[in-house]
Amino acid sequence: MASKSTNYGNYRHYLGPNHAPGTPPAIHVRDLRLGLITALGVDFKGRRCLDVGCNDGSVSTQIVFKQAFDLEATDVVGVDIDPNLVRKAEHLYSLKASRLRPSRPPSAPTIDYYPMSAVLHHGHMPAGVSAASHWPSVSFVAADYVVSTDPLLAGPYHVILVLSVIKWIHLEHLDEGLVSFFRKCSSSLAAGGYLVLEPQDWLSYQKAVRPNAAPHFAKNLERLKYRPESSFTDLLRDEGLTLCATSDQLRRPIAIYCKT
C-alpha cells in the first residue's frame, strides 16, 4: 500500500493500476508503460524528455538506460511538486550511477556492474560526477510545473510524459490551470514531439477527495467542468496537439498526442 502526501496527492512507492498486483516492480525491471509507449511509436533514442510528476524517478531513470532497456534518451528532466520525492529520485539516480562500469571502447558502459554490496559498503558516487563522465544528462526539479518559470523546464522537448498525474494537476489548478498546463506542454514540445498522457478517469477524481485520500480538494472537484473522458482531446487539439495513438492494453489507458 503506497503512502500519500496529503498536500499534493502524490504517492510514495506508487503502485498504480498499470502495474501488476503486488509490490512495485524492482528498479531493474522496465516499467510496463514504457514498453507500451515505445510499441505505440514513441522513440526515446537520442531524444530530450520531460517527466512531469516524476515521483521517485523510476521512469525518468529508466529512459536513459541503454543496455537494460534500449531507450537511450540523451537528456531527461524529471519534475515533481513534492521535494521529498525529488530527493528520492536523486537518490535512485545516484544509486544506479554508482553501479555503472565506465565504458571501455568499443564497449559501452555496463549497467549494474558493481554489486549492491559495494555501494552499501563504500557509499554512493555523487550523481552529477557520474553523469558528467558516463551518462546522458539527468536532472530533477522540485517545482509545480504549471506555474514554474525554471528555465530547465522550458524545453524544447521531444517527449513529455504525464503518467498518472493529470488528475492532481486538474484538482490543484482547476479547469483554467488544466488549459494552461496543456498550453505549456505544447509550447515546450519541439515540432513533431509527443505528449504522452496516462489519464485517470472521473471515478478516480471522485475517489481522490474521500476522507482517507485528499479531502481538501473536494471543493475544487465541484468546480470542474472538463472531464478526462470527453474534454481532454478537444482541449489539446486547441493547443496544436493531435491524438495519434491510444491503447487500452493496460488497466489505465495511454494516449499519445503529436505536435504538428
C-alpha positions as CSV (number, residue, x, y, z in Angstrom):
1,M,0.0,0.0,0.0
2,A,1.5,3.3,-1.0
3,S,1.7,6.2,1.4
4,K,0.5,9.6,0.3
5,S,1.5,13.2,0.7
6,T,-1.9,14.8,1.6
7,N,-0.5,18.2,0.5
8,Y,0.0,17.2,-3.2
9,G,-1.9,13.9,-3.7
10,N,1.4,12.3,-4.5
11,Y,2.1,8.7,-3.6
12,R,5.4,7.3,-2.4
13,H,6.3,3.9,-3.7
14,Y,3.5,4.3,-6.2
15,L,1.7,1.2,-7.2
16,G,-0.9,2.2,-9.8
17,P,-3.4,0.2,-11.8
18,N,-1.0,-0.1,-14.7
19,H,1.3,-2.3,-12.6
20,A,0.6,-5.9,-11.9
21,P,-0.9,-6.7,-8.4
22,G,1.6,-7.0,-5.6
23,T,4.7,-5.0,-4.7
24,P,6.1,-2.3,-7.1
25,P,8.5,-3.8,-9.7
26,A,12.2,-3.8,-8.9
27,I,14.2,-0.9,-10.2
28,H,15.9,-3.2,-12.8
29,V,12.5,-4.2,-14.3
30,R,11.2,-2.0,-17.0
31,D,8.0,-0.1,-16.3
32,L,5.2,-1.7,-18.3
33,R,4.1,1.7,-19.6
34,L,7.4,2.4,-21.3
35,G,7.2,-0.8,-23.3
36,L,3.7,0.1,-24.5
37,I,4.7,3.7,-25.3
38,T,7.6,2.6,-27.5
39,A,5.3,0.0,-29.2
40,L,2.9,2.8,-30.0
41,G,5.7,4.6,-31.9
42,V,7.4,6.9,-29.5
43,D,11.2,6.7,-29.9
44,F,13.2,7.9,-26.9
45,K,16.6,7.3,-28.5
46,G,18.7,10.5,-28.8
47,R,15.7,12.5,-27.5
48,R,15.3,15.1,-24.9
49,C,12.5,14.1,-22.5
50,L,10.5,15.7,-19.6
51,D,8.8,13.5,-17.0
52,V,6.0,15.6,-15.3
53,G,5.1,14.2,-11.9
54,C,8.3,12.1,-11.9
55,N,7.6,10.7,-8.3
56,D,10.6,8.7,-7.2
57,G,12.4,8.9,-10.5
58,S,11.9,5.3,-11.6
59,V,10.6,6.2,-15.1
60,S,13.0,9.1,-15.6
61,T,16.0,6.9,-14.8
62,Q,14.9,4.0,-16.9
63,I,14.6,6.2,-20.0
64,V,18.4,6.7,-20.2
65,F,19.4,3.1,-19.8
66,K,21.0,1.6,-22.9
67,Q,21.8,-2.0,-22.2
68,A,18.9,-2.6,-19.8
69,F,16.0,-1.1,-21.7
70,D,17.3,0.1,-25.1
71,L,15.6,3.5,-24.7
72,E,18.7,5.7,-24.8
73,A,17.3,9.2,-24.3
74,T,20.1,11.8,-24.2
75,D,18.6,14.3,-21.8
76,V,15.9,13.7,-19.2
77,V,14.4,16.2,-16.8
78,G,12.0,14.9,-14.0
79,V,9.8,17.4,-12.2
80,D,7.7,16.8,-9.2
81,I,5.9,19.2,-6.8
82,D,6.9,17.2,-3.8
83,P,10.6,17.9,-2.8
84,N,10.7,14.7,-0.7
85,L,10.0,12.7,-3.9
86,V,12.6,14.6,-5.8
87,R,15.2,13.7,-3.2
88,K,14.2,10.1,-3.6
89,A,14.6,10.4,-7.4
90,E,18.1,11.9,-7.0
91,H,18.9,9.1,-4.6
92,L,17.8,6.5,-7.1
93,Y,19.8,8.0,-9.9
94,S,22.9,8.2,-7.7
95,L,22.4,4.6,-6.8
96,K,22.2,3.5,-10.5
97,A,25.1,5.7,-11.4
98,S,27.3,4.2,-8.7
99,R,26.8,0.7,-10.1
100,L,27.8,1.6,-13.6
101,R,31.1,0.4,-15.0
102,P,32.7,3.1,-17.2
103,S,32.9,2.5,-20.9
104,R,35.9,0.7,-22.4
105,P,35.9,1.3,-26.1
106,P,34.5,-0.2,-28.1
107,S,32.2,-1.5,-25.3
108,A,29.5,0.7,-23.8
109,P,29.2,1.3,-20.0
110,T,27.9,-1.8,-18.2
111,I,24.6,-1.3,-16.2
112,D,24.5,-2.7,-12.7
113,Y,28.2,-3.8,-13.0
114,Y,29.2,-3.1,-9.4
115,P,27.2,-5.2,-6.8
116,M,24.8,-3.5,-4.5
117,S,27.0,-4.7,-1.6
118,A,29.8,-2.4,-2.9
119,V,27.6,0.6,-3.0
120,L,26.3,-0.1,0.5
121,H,29.8,-0.5,1.8
122,H,31.5,2.4,0.1
123,G,28.5,4.7,-0.4
124,H,27.1,6.4,-3.5
125,M,29.2,8.2,-6.0
126,P,27.8,11.8,-6.5
127,A,25.3,11.5,-9.4
128,G,26.5,14.7,-11.0
129,V,30.0,13.4,-11.3
130,S,28.9,10.1,-12.7
131,A,26.6,11.6,-15.2
132,A,29.3,14.0,-16.4
133,S,31.6,11.2,-17.2
134,H,29.5,8.3,-18.4
135,W,25.7,9.1,-18.6
136,P,23.3,11.2,-20.5
137,S,22.1,14.3,-18.7
138,V,19.5,13.5,-15.9
139,S,18.1,16.3,-13.7
140,F,15.4,16.5,-11.2
141,V,13.5,19.7,-10.2
142,A,11.2,20.3,-7.2
143,A,8.5,22.6,-8.7
144,D,4.9,22.9,-9.7
145,Y,5.4,22.6,-13.5
146,V,2.2,24.5,-14.2
147,V,3.5,27.8,-12.7
148,S,7.2,27.3,-12.6
149,T,9.5,29.6,-14.5
150,D,12.6,27.4,-14.1
151,P,14.4,27.6,-17.4
152,L,15.4,24.0,-17.1
153,L,11.7,23.1,-17.7
154,A,11.2,25.3,-20.8
155,G,12.2,22.8,-23.4
156,P,12.2,22.2,-26.2
157,Y,11.5,18.5,-25.6
158,H,10.9,15.7,-28.0
159,V,8.8,13.7,-25.5
160,I,6.8,14.9,-22.4
161,L,5.4,12.1,-20.1
162,V,2.4,12.8,-17.9
163,L,1.8,9.5,-16.3
164,S,-1.0,9.2,-13.7
165,V,-0.6,12.8,-12.5
166,I,-3.1,14.8,-14.6
167,K,-5.9,14.4,-12.0
168,W,-3.8,16.1,-9.4
169,I,-2.8,18.9,-11.7
170,H,-6.5,19.4,-12.6
171,L,-7.7,19.3,-8.9
172,E,-5.0,21.7,-7.8
173,H,-5.3,24.3,-10.7
174,L,-8.9,23.8,-11.8
175,D,-10.1,24.0,-15.4
176,E,-8.2,27.2,-16.2
177,G,-5.0,25.6,-14.9
178,L,-5.5,22.5,-16.9
179,V,-5.7,24.6,-20.1
180,S,-2.6,26.4,-19.0
181,F,-0.9,23.1,-18.4
182,F,-1.8,21.8,-21.9
183,R,-0.6,25.1,-23.4
184,K,2.7,24.9,-21.6
185,C,3.2,21.3,-22.7
186,S,2.6,22.3,-26.3
187,S,4.9,25.3,-26.2
188,S,7.6,23.1,-24.6
189,L,7.5,20.5,-27.3
190,A,9.5,20.6,-30.5
191,A,7.7,20.2,-33.8
192,G,6.8,16.5,-34.2
193,G,7.2,15.9,-30.5
194,Y,4.9,13.7,-28.4
195,L,2.9,14.3,-25.3
196,V,2.1,11.0,-23.6
197,L,-0.8,11.0,-21.2
198,E,-1.9,8.3,-18.8
199,P,-5.2,10.0,-17.7
200,Q,-7.2,9.0,-14.6
201,D,-11.0,8.6,-15.2
202,W,-13.6,10.7,-13.4
203,L,-14.3,8.0,-10.9
204,S,-10.7,8.3,-9.8
205,Y,-11.2,12.0,-9.3
206,Q,-14.2,11.2,-7.0
207,K,-12.2,8.7,-5.1
208,A,-9.4,11.2,-4.7
209,V,-11.4,13.5,-2.4
210,R,-12.5,10.8,0.0
211,P,-11.7,11.4,3.7
212,N,-8.8,8.9,3.6
213,A,-7.3,10.5,0.5
214,A,-7.2,14.2,-0.3
215,P,-10.4,15.7,1.0
216,H,-9.0,19.3,0.8
217,F,-9.7,19.0,-3.0
218,A,-13.4,18.4,-2.5
219,K,-14.5,22.0,-3.2
220,N,-12.3,22.1,-6.3
221,L,-13.8,18.9,-7.6
222,E,-17.2,20.6,-7.6
223,R,-15.9,23.4,-9.7
224,L,-14.6,21.3,-12.6
225,K,-16.4,21.3,-15.9
226,Y,-13.9,19.4,-18.0
227,R,-13.8,15.6,-17.9
228,P,-10.9,13.4,-19.0
229,E,-13.2,11.1,-21.0
230,S,-14.8,13.8,-23.1
231,S,-12.9,17.1,-22.9
232,F,-9.1,16.5,-23.0
233,T,-8.7,15.6,-26.7
234,D,-10.5,18.8,-27.8
235,L,-8.6,20.9,-25.3
236,L,-5.3,19.5,-26.6
237,R,-6.3,20.0,-30.2
238,D,-6.9,23.6,-29.5
239,E,-3.3,23.8,-28.3
240,G,-2.0,22.2,-31.5
241,L,-1.7,18.6,-30.2
242,T,-3.4,15.9,-32.2
243,L,-4.3,12.4,-30.9
244,C,-2.1,10.0,-32.9
245,A,-2.3,6.7,-30.8
246,T,-4.2,5.2,-27.9
247,S,-4.1,1.9,-26.1
248,D,-6.3,0.1,-23.6
249,Q,-3.9,-2.8,-23.2
250,L,-3.1,-1.8,-19.6
251,R,-5.7,-1.2,-17.0
252,R,-5.4,2.6,-17.4
253,P,-5.3,3.9,-20.9
254,I,-2.3,5.5,-22.6
255,A,-3.0,8.4,-25.1
256,I,-0.3,9.9,-27.3
257,Y,-0.6,13.3,-28.9
258,C,1.7,14.7,-31.5
259,K,2.6,18.4,-32.1
260,T,2.4,19.1,-35.8
